[in-house]
Amino acid sequence: MGHNVSGAAVRAAVCWGLMAWLAQGAPAAAKPFVGFERGMGIGGWLTNYKRFNVLPDAWKMELSPGDYEHFESYITQEDVRNIASFGVDHIRLGFDQVVLEEKPYVYRERTFRCIDNFVAWCRASNLNVVLNLHKAVGNYCDVPSTVALLDDAELQNRFVALWLEFERRYHATTPLSLSCSTR
């Protein structure tokens, strides 16, 4: 089920968007991004937990019962309520591509349910959400890779397919922002 999006097309789209933004001229003062002005990020839940830094490459895609226990218990609705009490207007949730991908173009429903729950908890607490792809396959700063995302068409296709999956799942969830870290 590979998606036919070339790396050149992805780079061209990014460059075109940047050039269009630059052509408008730098704004005198940035407009507030209402609902996303005072936030907090969550790490260590679906990203940046020790597992992926120590496993051999052949084992990185396999998740253990302990991984799922971590995913399903690390952040709770009560944690989200507590964060809301700090007066923030949004929470940024970082996640890694390998946590969501069982194999290329096949996604882990069990992990997506954790994100679904998180989004629902945020909405119940009147918080907006930034879903942040923290580590894409081939773009980890702390885990060596033999193939780089920007140099490999298949990794780029998987990256785009994952974002399309997020769009499919969360397009009606507002306000919600999608972002990608450049790690």
N, C-alpha and C positions, 0 to 999 in steps of 0.2 A: 504494500500500500504506500510506496514511496510517493512523495509529493515532488513535482517537477518544478522546483524553484531554484534557479541557478544562483551560485554565490555572487556572480557578477550582477545579477538582478537585485539581490539584497543590498549589495554595496552601492549600486546605482541609486536605489530608492533612498537609502540613508543619505547619500551625498546630495541628491536632489532636494530632499527635505531640508538639509542644512543650508544649501545654497538659497532656497526659497526664504528661509528664515533670515539669513544674512541680507538678502536683497531688500527686506522690509526695513532694514536699519535697526540698530539696537534701540530698544525702548528706553525712554528717559528714566522711567521707574517701572519696575516689574509690577504687574497687576497681581493682587493677592489671588492665590489659588484657594478660593473659599471652600472651607471644609477640610483643607489639607494644610493648615498653617501651624498647628501645634500637635506634633505626633510623637510616637514612640515606636521603636522597632523591636521585634522579637527575633532573637537568634537562638541557636542551640536546639531548636525544635525540629524543623524540617531542613535545616541547613546548619553547617558548622558544628556538627557533633562529631566526636572523634572517630567514628567508625570508618569513614571514607579515607582518612589519612593513613590508616595502618593496614588496610586490606590489600592483598595482591589484586591486580587488575581483573583477573578472571572471576573474582568473587564479589566485586563491587556492586554488580547489578542484582545480586541475590539479597533479599531482605529476610532477616531471621524473625522468629517470634519475639525476641527481645527488642528488635527495631520497632516492630508494630506496637509493642507495649509502651515503648518510649513515645511514639507518635500519638498514641491514643490517651496518654496520661500527662504529658509534660505541660501542656497548656489546657486549662479548663474554662468553663463559662465563668466561674468565680474569679479567675485571674483577669478575664476581660472586664468584668464588672469593677474589679479593683483598679485596673488601669484607667477605666473611664472616670473613676472618682478623682483622678489626678488633674482633671480638667483638659485632657487632650481631646482633639477632634478626630484623630485617626490613628490607626496602628498599621505599621508596615510589617508584613509577614514575609520573611525570606524563605526560600525553598530551593532545593537543588534538583536539577533535571533527573538525576538517577533515582531520586526518591519517588518521582512520579512515573517514570518509565519502567515498565517491566522488561520490555525489549523495544527496539525501535518501532515507533508508531503504535505501540500497545501500552495503555496507561493503567496504572494501579488504582482501581476504584476505591480500594480501602484507604489509600492515602488521600485521594481526592475527597473522600467523605470527611476526613479531618479538616480540610480546607473549607468544605461546605459548612461544617459545624462552626468553624471559626467565623466565617462570613455572617452566618445567622446570629451568632453570639454578639458580634459587633453591631449588627443592625438592632438587636434587642437593647443594646446599651447606647444607641444613638451615636455610634462611631462609624466613620468611614474607613475604608480598607485600601491599602496599597499592597497588591500582590507583586512581590519582587523575586524574579528569577535570579537568584544569587549566584548560582554556579551552573553554567551550561556545560554539557559534555564538550571537552576540548578547549575549555576556557577556565580552568581552575588555576588560580595563582599558587596554591599551596599543594597541589597534587600533580606531579609531572605527568605529561601526556605525550604520546608519540605523534599525535595528530592534533593540529590546532583548528579551532572552529572556523576562523576566517580563511583557512587554506583548504578546507575539505567540503566539497559540495554536499555530500551525504549528511555530515553533521549540521550544515546549514539548513538542509531540508528538514531534518528532525527538529531543529530549533524553531523554524517557522511553523511546522506542524503542531508543536506544543503550544505556541502562542495562539494558533487557530483553535486548538482545543479549549484553551482558556476563554477565548472569545465566544465559542459555542456555548460553554457552560455558564458564563457569567455576564453575557451581554445585556441582560435585563436587570442586573444588580447595580443600582446607583445609590449614592455615588461610590464608585470603585475606580481605582487607577491601577494600571499594569506598568511595571518598570523592570529594567534589567540592569544588574550591576556589571561593571566592566572589570571583572576580576581576572 
